[in-house]
Amino acid sequence: MNNHRKAFYGWWLAIAAGVALCLGGPPILVFSFPVFLKAFTKEFHASRSAISLAFSLHNVVAAVGAPLIGRLVDRIGSRRIIILGTILLASLLIGNRFMTVNVLGIYIFNMLGALTGVGSGPIPYSTIISKW
């Protein structure tokens, strides 16, 4: 007799969601921000408080955008939101190349990153896991 059982499909979903969350917007924009804070102050010729405001703006926009993204997930589905959020996040990161040396640029980048990060973050993935 063959005692090899296939892995439960839900575990594959959980693993894929975990990997995607590690490569999505929140780890890139949130967890790496303190690492680059000193470099940002030098590059943008600004104080730490001025640069830290970008992180605060990111958090406020993410908090305001989370219910909106959650509602969109309920209406049009997690898959579409994840794909759209990932494409927008990739576009934002590629477009980062064209950001000027201006503090306003980092503010706008972080606010847009918050919206794209919420779209490719825990909300749609947790919905997929909980519905499975």
C-alpha positions in Angstrom: 0.0 0.0 0.0 1.1 3.5 -0.7 0.9 5.7 2.4 1.9 8.9 0.6 -0.8 11.5 1.0 -0.9 14.6 -1.0 -0.5 17.9 0.9 -3.8 19.7 1.6 -4.5 22.3 -1.0 -5.2 25.0 1.6 -1.6 24.7 2.8 -0.3 25.6 -0.6 -2.5 28.7 -0.6 -1.1 29.6 2.8 2.5 29.1 1.7 1.9 31.1 -1.5 0.3 33.9 0.5 3.1 34.0 3.0 5.8 34.2 0.3 3.8 36.9 -1.6 3.4 38.9 1.6 7.2 38.8 2.2 7.7 40.2 -1.3 4.9 42.7 -1.3 4.6 46.4 -0.5 4.6 46.3 3.3 8.0 44.6 3.8 9.6 46.7 1.0 8.2 50.1 2.1 7.6 49.7 5.8 10.2 47.4 7.2 13.1 48.8 5.1 12.3 52.4 5.9 14.4 52.7 9.1 17.3 51.0 7.4 17.5 53.8 4.8 16.6 56.7 7.0 20.1 58.0 7.3 20.7 57.6 3.6 17.5 59.5 2.9 18.5 62.4 5.1 21.8 62.7 3.2 20.2 62.2 -0.3 17.3 64.6 0.2 19.3 67.1 2.3 16.5 67.1 4.9 16.2 66.4 8.6 15.2 63.1 10.1 11.9 64.5 11.1 11.1 65.7 7.6 12.0 62.2 6.2 10.0 60.5 9.0 7.0 62.5 8.0 6.9 60.4 4.8 6.6 57.2 7.0 3.8 58.8 9.0 2.0 59.8 5.8 2.4 56.3 4.5 0.8 54.9 7.7 -2.1 57.4 7.6 -2.9 56.7 3.9 -2.7 53.0 4.5 -5.1 53.3 7.5 -7.6 55.3 5.4 -7.2 53.2 2.3 -7.5 49.8 4.1 -11.3 49.9 4.5 -11.6 51.0 0.9 -9.4 48.2 -0.4 -11.3 45.7 1.9 -14.6 46.8 0.3 -13.1 46.4 -3.2 -11.9 42.9 -2.3 -15.5 42.0 -1.2 -16.9 43.5 -4.5 -14.5 42.4 -7.2 -12.5 39.7 -5.5 -9.0 39.2 -4.0 -7.4 38.0 -7.2 -8.1 41.2 -9.2 -7.0 43.4 -6.3 -3.8 41.5 -5.8 -2.9 41.6 -9.5 -3.7 45.3 -9.7 -1.9 46.1 -6.5 1.2 44.2 -7.6 1.3 45.8 -11.0 0.9 49.3 -9.5 3.5 48.5 -6.8 6.0 47.3 -9.5 5.2 50.4 -11.6 5.8 52.6 -8.5 9.1 51.0 -7.7 10.3 51.2 -11.4 9.1 54.9 -11.5 11.2 55.5 -8.4 14.1 55.9 -10.8 12.6 59.2 -12.0 12.0 60.7 -8.5 13.7 64.0 -8.1 15.8 65.0 -5.1 13.0 66.6 -3.3 11.3 65.8 0.0 7.9 66.2 -1.6 8.8 63.3 -4.0 9.4 61.0 -1.1 6.1 62.0 0.5 4.2 61.3 -2.7 6.1 58.0 -3.2 5.3 56.8 0.3 1.6 57.8 0.0 1.2 56.0 -3.3 3.2 53.1 -1.9 0.7 52.8 1.0 -2.2 52.4 -1.4 -0.5 49.9 -3.6 0.9 48.1 -0.5 -2.6 47.7 0.9 -3.7 46.2 -2.4 -1.0 43.7 -2.4 -0.8 43.2 1.4 -2.5 41.3 4.1 -6.1 42.3 3.4 -6.7 40.4 0.1 -4.4 37.5 1.1 -6.2 37.0 4.4 -9.5 37.0 2.6 -8.3 34.2 0.3 -7.1 32.2 3.3 -10.2 32.7 5.4 -12.5 31.8 2.5 -10.7 28.6 1.8 
